[in-house]
Amino acid sequence: MYPDRIGLLVTDFKHEECISRQYAAERLADIAYALTAGETLELRAGGEQIRVPVADEVLLKRESRSDGDRVEVELALRWSA
């Protein structure tokens, strides 16, 4: 659980939305910057926002699937708080 900016404890944050490739790239760049700088990672969507402290070591999981015309690429980062 991590406190958000208004002090509430948030345990889960999950959002899925259809966005442009450019916007997706910008959000990934924001995540990359937080990881590079060792700063707190901020996740925002649907009026919700949480801040997650970043550890020095993370587990990076990458998956790709294809089913006909649909392609799915999944990235996951995991670390101990």
N, C-alpha and C positions, 0 to 999 in steps of 0.2 A: 504494500500500500504506500502511496506517495501523496503528500499534500499538494493540492493544486494552488493556484494563486489566491483563492479566497479561503484557504485553510481547510477545505473539506478533503477527507481521505477518499481517494479514488483507487479502486482495486482493478477495474477492468476498463479498457478503452478500446472499442472496436467499431470501425466505420468502413463502409465500402461505398464508393460513389464512382460514377462515370465522369472522368475529367479528361482534359486535353493532354496530349503527350508532353507538351511544354510545361504545363502545370505540374504534372507528375515528376518531371525532371527537376523542377524547382523545389518540390518537397523533398526529393531524394538528396538534392544538394544541401538543403537545410540540415538533414540528418547527418550527412557526411561532414559538414562543418562542425556540428556539435561533437561528433566522434573525434575529429581531428584536433579540435581545441580542448577536448576534455571537459566541455561545458555540460550544463544540464540540457537534456533533450526535451524540447517542447513539442507536444502533439496537440493539434487543434483540428476540430471538424465538428460540424453540426452544432455550433454554439458551445461545445465543450472544449476544455483545455486542461492538460495535465503536464506536469514537469517531472522528468525522470532523471535521477542522477546516473551518470555514465561511469562504468568501471574501466580500469586500465586494460583489461582483457575481456574480449567478447567472443562468443561462438557465432559464426556466420554460417547460415544454412541457405543453400540455393537449390531450387528445384525448377524443372521445366517439364511441361506436359503438352502434348498436342493431341487433339481429338477432332480430326477432320478440319473444319475451317476455324476452329477455336484454339488459341494458344494461351497457356497459362504459365506465367513465370512468378515464382514465389520466393521472396527473400525474407529471412527471419534472423533477428539478432537476439542473442540471449546472454545474460550475465548475472552474476550474483550482486545483490544490493549491498 
